Amino acid sequence: MNELISKRVEDIHRQAYIVDAHFDLPLDVSFRRERGERKIIESSYIEGFRNGGVDLLVAAMFVHDYFLPEMGLRKALQQVSHLHDEIDESPGSVRLCRTVAEACSARADGEVGLLLSLEGADPLQNDIGLLRIFYELGVRGLGLVWSRRNYAADGAFFAPQKEGRKGGLTPFGVKLVEKAEQLGMVIDLSHINDEGFFDVMDIASAPVIASHSNCRSLVDTPRNLTDEQIEAIAKNGGVIGMNSVNMFTAPNKEEADVRDLVDHVDHIVKIAGSDHVGIGFDICNGFTDYLQLEEPLPAYDIVKDHSRLPDFTTALVERGYTDEDITKILGGNFLRVYEAVLG
């Protein structure tokens, strides 16, 4: 790397407040603690977070199909409990945050902030009252669906497949969006299908996000956003987080690299400006999925782990982005939305 670029990247990381808007940390922690491991964040993650300059991670709680519907609530609550155990066991490493003020305080104290989010409302089933319980436990993000149907809406599949008639938001889904906004939770539209997406945009009064979604015009998968959807999120004041999984990043996924990821940044900036793009890398190849040990990994992470985040910043510098724009992309834009919604 050019020495001048390297120094500039270091300076940017020192000044920026860096946010990764989507990381399935609770799932990995829960799987491993159930098998007897302890201090998982301290031993496996904290060094990478700090080397990459990460200040805040949105810790997304995902529940496998295997546990649904009967054990969805239990598994989500276990993930919250296990994270609290990790925080207690490793003081000074990570801190659960509920507001931007708490997140900034964590950074000042040398800790990495964690903001809890549901990746799919499946643990709620059709009980709107449970949303308040999760809010009181510190959950501040609500992804309505994963790539499957639940009581709130239909999810977008990773690739087109045979299915029945698609639906948008259900009556329960409408109530869920309204209740989440009332409580002060960020609505996350990654994974929702096109019909549900526009239903949310019709009723949302606060900025929404797509925490880990790229551009469909560059890679044609239902999991990515159309140009119209990108425009809608920008008009709403929201932010789109760049997903580093290769299948969402380049048509020839076997050769995808960080330059392909920056192509998606370019596309969003061209449509909506630099105020509406961030990072939600969805790094997951380091996880051991104990439910699918015999299945080959379907994809790989372009950004291998958080310690490699400077590679992404370097690519932005080489593409000609200003320090101000890069600082917004690395976290400033998501902080703006969190401050507006969380209070």
N, C-alpha and C positions, 0 to 999 in steps of 0.2 A: 504494500500500500504506500502511496506517496506520503512522505513525512508531513507535508503541510496539510493534506487531507486528514491524516491520522490525528494531528493536533486539533484540527477544527472539530472533528467528531468527538474527541474527548471534551472539548470546551462546550459543545452543544449538550452532551450528556450531563455535564456538571450543572448546567443552567436549567435544563428542562425538567419538568415534573413528568415522569414517564409512566404511562398507564397501558397495561395489556388488558383489554376489555373482555377477554374470554380465555380461561384456563381451567380445565377439569381437575383441579387439584383435590377437591373434596373426595372425588371418586377414588383416586389413587390412594390417598391417605386412608380412606375407609377400608378398601380392600386389604391393604397391608397391615393395618392395625388389627383387623379381624384375624390375621395370621400370626399375630404376636409381635410384630415390629413396633418400635417406639421411636420418637424423635425423628420422624421421617422427613419433615420439612427441614430440620436442622442438618440432617446428614445427606439428603439428596437434592435439596433445592436452593437453600438460602445462599450458598456461594454463587450459583448461577444467576440468581436474581440480582445480587449485588454487583457481580462482574458486568452484567448487562445494564446496570443503572436503573433497574425497575423500582419504582416507588409504590405503585398500587397495582394489585392484581384483582380482577374480578373472578372470584372463585365460584365457578358454575357447578351447581349440583345436578348431576345427571343420574337417572335411574334406568337401568337396562330393562328391555322388554321382558326378560326372564322373571322379573319381580312384579310385573304389573298384571292385574290391577291391585291384587290383595296386599302386597307388601310395599307399594310405592311410598306411602306416608312414612312407614317405619324406616325404610332405607334413607329417605331424605333427612329425617330427624337424626338418624345415626351419623350421617355425614356432618351435620352441625355439631353434634356432641364430640365426634372425633377431632374436629378442628379445634374445639375448645381445649381438649386434652393436649393437643400438640402445642397450643399457645402456652398453656400452663407449664409444660415440660421444657420449653425452650424460651424462657423470658429474655426479652431484648431482641428477638429475631423477627417475629411477625405480630401484627396487632389487628384485631377485628375492628373495622371502621364502619360507621353508619352515615357520616357526613363528610363533606370535603374538608371541613375544619379538622375533624379527627384524622383524616388522611394526611393532611399537611403536618399535623402535630406528630404523627408517626414518623414521617420523614425527618423532622427536626430532631427526633430522639434516636435516629439511626435504625428504625424498624421499617420493615416492608408492610404496607397496609393491605388488608384483605377486605374486599367488598363482596358480600354473598349475593348470589343470584340463582334463581331456578331456571334450569335449562329444560323447559317444558313444565306446564302446570299439572302434569299427571298425578303428583302426590296429593293434590287437592281433590281429585276425582270431580264431583260436582257440588262440593261444599264450599260456598263462598266464604263462610266464616273462618275456614282454615287459613285464608290469606292473611288475616290479621295476626294469627298465631305466628306465622313465618316472619311477618314484619316485626313483631315484638322480639323475635329471636335474632334480629339483625339483618334479615334478607331485604335488600333494597333494589334488586333487579328481578324482572319477571319476563322470561322467555315463554311465550304462550304455548309453543309446541316444540318438540323435536321433529324429526322426519317421520311422523306417524300421526294418526288421528287420536285426539282425546276429546274430552267433553267441551273444550273451548273452541277448537278449530281443527283444520287439517294441516298436516305438515307437508313440506316439499320433499319429494324423494331426491336422492343424489343423482339419479338418472331416470329418464322416463321408463315407466313400467305399467303393466296391465293393472287397472284399478277401476273401481266403480265411479259413480258420479261424484265429482269434487264438490266440496262445500266451503263456504267462508266462515266467518264467525258464527257460532251458535248463539242463542239467547244468553246462555251462561257465559260465553266468551265476551259478549258485549258488557255484561255486568262485571266481569272480571277486569276488563280494561278500565271501566269507570271507577271501580273500587280501588284498583292499584293507583290510579291518578289521585284519588281522594286521599289515600294514605301517604303518597309521596314516594312511589316506586317507579323506576325507569322501565318502560315497556321496550322489550327487545324483539325485533321482527326477524332475526335470523331463523331459518328453518320453516317459517310459515309459507303456505302456498300463495300464489298471486291473488286469489280471490279473498283470502283472509287479510292479506297485506292491505289491500285497498279498503276493506271494511274498517280496519283499525285507523287508517288515515282519515276516514270520514268522520270519526268520532273523537280522535285524540286531540286534546287541548294543550298538552305539554309536549316538549320535544321528545321524540322517540329515537331509538338507535337500531342498527343492525350490527350486532357486536362482532360478528365474524362471517362476513359475506363479501364476495368479490363481484366482478362485472360480467353479466351474461353475454354481452356483445363480444367479449374477448374469449370466454370459455362458456359454451352453451350447456349449462346444467341448471335445473330448476332451483338449485341451492344458491345460485348467484342472482344478482339483482339486474333487472332491465334498466335501461336508461330512464324510462318513465318513473320507475321506483326510486332511482337515485335522485331525480329531480324532486320527487315528492318528499323525500326525507330532508333534502336541503331546504325546501320551502317551509317545512315544519320546524327547522332549526336544529335538526338532529345530526347524527354522525354515523359513518359506516366504518367498521373496523376491518382491516385487511387480514384475510385468512391465508396462512402460509402453507396449507395442505396442497400438495402438487396437483391433485385432480381438479381443484377449483382455480388453479393459477395459470396453467398452460395447456393448450390443446394436446401437445405432445408431452404428457405428464412425466415420462421417463427422463426428459431432459430439462425439466423446469428448474430454474434457479431464482435468486433474489431479483435479478433484472426483470424477470417476468412479473414478479410481485409488484415492482415499481411501475410496470405498465398499467396495472390496475389503479394505482395512485394517480398516474397521469390522466387516465380516462375520467376518473371522478372529478379531479381538479378542473379538467376541461369543461365538464358539464356543470359543476356546482361550485367550484372554487376550493381553496385550501382549507376553508373553515369546516368542512363536512367529511373529512377523512381522518381516520386514526388507525390504531392497530388492535387486532383481536386474533392473535396468531393461531390459537387453537392447537398449540403444540401437544402432541399426544403419543408420539412414537416411543417415548421413554417409559410409558406406562406398561405394566403387565396386566393384560385383561384375563383374569382368572376364569372367565366364563367362555372364552374363545381361544384357548391355548393352542388348539390344533389348526386354527385358521391362519393363513398367511396374511400379513399386513396388506391392506388394499391400497395404501398410499404412504407417502413419506412427507415429513415436514421440511420445507425449504429452509426455514430458520430452525436449526436442529434443537436448540435449547436457548434459554434466555441469555446466556452468556454471549451468544452470537448476535444479539440485537445490534451491536455496532456495525455489523455487515450490512444490515438494512439501512442504517443511517448513512453509511458510506455510499451506498447506491443512490440515496436521495441527493447527497452532495454532488456526486458525479453526474446526476441527471440535471443539475442546475438549480435545485431548490435553494431558497434563501434560508439563513439560520432561523428567521422568524417563522417561516412556513414549516420547517422541519420541527421546530419546538411545538407548534400546534399539532402536527401530525403525531408526534410521539406521545402526546398526552394532553396538551392544552385544550384541544377541542372536546375531548371526553369530559375533562374537568368542568368545562363550561356547562355542559348538559347536566352533569351530576349536581352542580351547584344550583342550577335552575329548578331541578326536580326534587332533589333531596332536602333542600333548604339548609 
